[in-house]
Amino acid sequence: MTALPARELATKLGLVIDLDICVGCHACAVNCKEWNAGGHSAPLTDSDPYGADPSGVWFNRIHTFEVETEAGDSRTVHFPKSCLHCDDAPCVTVCPTGASYKRVEDGIVLVNADTCIGCKLCSWACPYGAREYDEDAGVMKKCTLCIDKIYNETLPVESRVPACVSTCPAGARSFGDLGDPNSDVSKIVAARGGYDLMPEQGCKPVNKYLPPRPRKHDPDGEGLSPVEADQAGLLARWVDRLFTR
């Protein structure tokens, strides 16, 4: 089996996703698909893309929920999902060939297609459903945080971010070092009560989510308060239902 880095990583590159302003436009998923069709894990298989039963490899998917509060109020929440580049990544430790690994220099979880045997153990181990099996290539593929883009010195510095971040029209996605408490992304997480997805799984995801703010017209500040939603387990239950179908 593959071992995780033996020490706590100083640098942990990841995403912060603001559920309060995500509009569910799928621009992040489309630009992710376009960039990675020629990127680190290219090509990404598509089967019958314009037919009646399209399928294929997508690193970023957006789910939409209609949420109703105890007060009878409701709102739509768009929930983008991709690899969370976990500190304690079960997809890494379960891999029998070492194809799935976590980089020491930045914490990004990747798959080496040359040694992947397509056994799918990593996809069964991942509680977030973030692994994609490429039927044509016979290997597992996943979000790479656009590693070939963020380290590309031929690009302007402001363009060295994952494709999903650079294309988001609402600014709902941020990228940076979540291992540095003084980084912009860490400050956003601290200020907005950012949280781990399904913390009970013990995977310690690097990526964080910023919960929807309470509705302004709610005099009690209830709505979908970050703390209250987490305490009540509402979001965890929605996600659990989604991933166990």
N, C-alpha and C positions, 0 to 999 in steps of 0.2 A: 504494500500500500504506500501511497505518497504521504510524505510528512509536510506539515505546515512549517513556516519559518520558526526557528527555535527561539527567537526573541521578539519582544514587542517592537513593532515597526514604527519608525519615527515619522515616515511619510505614508499617508493613506489617502490616495486620490479617490475621489468619489463624487457622487451627485447629491444635491439637495433639491427636492421636488416640492413645490408649493401647491398643495391641493386647493388652496383658496382662490388661485387665479388661473389654474389650468382650465382651458375651455374645451378640451377634448377634440381638438381639430385634427389630430393624428399627424401633424407636420413633423413631429419628432420621429415617429415611426417610419414615415416615408423617407425622410432625409437619412435616417440611420440605414435603411435598406439600400438607398442609392449609394451612399459612401462605402458601405461594407461589401457591396457587390464587386468592388474592385480593391478592397482593402486587405487587412491582415488575414481574415478568414474566408476570403473570396474563393470561388463564387458562392452565392447563396441560391440554393435551388428553388425554383418555382415550378409548380405542376399545374398545367391548365390555368394560367393566371387570368385569362379573359373568358374562361368557360363557365359552365354551370357549377363546377365543384373545384374552385381554386384552392390550392394549399402551397405551403412553402416555408422557408426559414425566415423568421422575423426575430430580431434581437429585442425589439421594443414593442410592447403591446399596451393598449389603453382600454381599460374596463370602465364602464359607467354604471353608477348606482343612483337610485332614487331613494333618498334617506328621509324618513319621517321621525320627528322627535315626539316625546311624550306629550308635548303641548299641541300636537296635531299639525305642526308646521312641517314643511318639506322643502328639500332642495336637491339639486342634482350635483353629484360629486364625480368628477372624472379622475380615474386612478391609473396613472402610467406605471408600468411594471417592466423591469429588466433585471439583469444580474445585479446583486447588491454588493458583490466583492467582499464577502464576509471575512471577518478576522478568524473565526473558527468555522471554516468552510467544509461542510461534510462532503461536498462534491469532490474535494481534493483528497481527503483522507480515505475515501472509498475506492479511488481509482487504482486498478491493479497494475497499470503499466507506467504510472507517473506522467501520463499525458496531461492530466489536469493538475495545475500547480498555481501557487500564489507567489508572485514576484516579491523579493525582499526589498528591492529598491523603491517600490511605490505601492505595494499591496494589491496590484491588479491581478485578478484571477483569469488565467488563460488556459487554452487547450492546445497542445502540440498535435496537430493533425497527423504528423508522421508516425507517432507512437500510439495514437488513439485506435482502439480496435472496435469501437462502436458497440460496446457491451451494454451501454445505457445505465450502468450502475450509478453514475453521477446524477442522471436525471431523476432516478428513483430516490436518491438521497437528498436532493435539493427540495426543501419544503416550500420554496417560492415558485416552482415551476419555471425556472429561468433558463433551462437548458433546451437546446433545439437539435434534433437529430436530422442530419442532412442525408436523405435517402439515397441521393445520387452518389455522394462521396463516401457514404458508409461511416461517417464520423460525427461526433458531437460538436456543436458550435454554440457560441454564446457572445454576449456583449464583451467587447474588448476595451471599452472606454475610448474607442477610436485611437488606439495606441500609435498607429501610423500617422495620425493627424496631430495629436497633442505634442509629439516630439519632433515634428517636421520643421526643421529650422529654415526651410525655404518659404514657409508661410509667415505672414506678419504675426507678431506675438498675440494680438487680440483674436486671431483666428485659430490659435492652438488650443481649441476646446473640442469636446466631442460634437459630432454632427447634430445630435439631438438638442444640444445647448445652443449652438449657433443659429438654429433654425426656428426656435420657439418664438412665435409672434407675441406671446403674452409675457415673456420673461419669467416663466414659471420654473425654469430649470437653471441651477447654478452648479459650477464645477470648481473644485479646488482641493486643497489638502485638509482633510478632516482630522488628521493626526496633529495638526498645529492649532492649538486653542486660540491663537491670535489671527488665524486666517479669516478672510471675509466669510467663507462658508460656515466656519465654526461659530462665528459671531451671529450669523443669521439663525443658526440652530438654537443657540442659547437664548436669543431674544424672542424667538417665536415658539419655544417649547417643542422643537423638533424631536422626533422619536424614531425608534427602531420599529420596523415592520415585524410583527409576530415575535416579540422578544422572548416569549416562552419557549421558542425553539432552541435558544441558546447559541445561535449562529453568530451573534454580534455583527450584524450587517454594518458596513461602512456607510452606505447610502442612507440618507435620512429623509423623512417626510415632514412637511410643515402642515399641520391640520387646518381645516377651514376655520375662519374666525366666526364668532357668534354673529348672528344677524343684528344689524344696527337697531332695528325696530323692537328687538326683544328686550324689555325693561329689566329682566332678570339676568341677562347675559348668558342665557342657556344655549340655544341654537346647537351648534356643534363645537362647543368649547374644547380646545386641545386636551386639557386635563380630564374633563368629564367624559369625553368620548373614549379616552384611553381607559379610564377607571371602569366605565360601564362595559367595556369590551365590545363596543358596537362595531368599530372598524375591524377588529380582530375576527369577530364572528362572520362579517361579510366576506373577508378575505379567506377565512377557513372554508366557508361554503364554496367559494369560487375554486379553490385549489383541490378540494376533495371530490369534486364532481367527476 
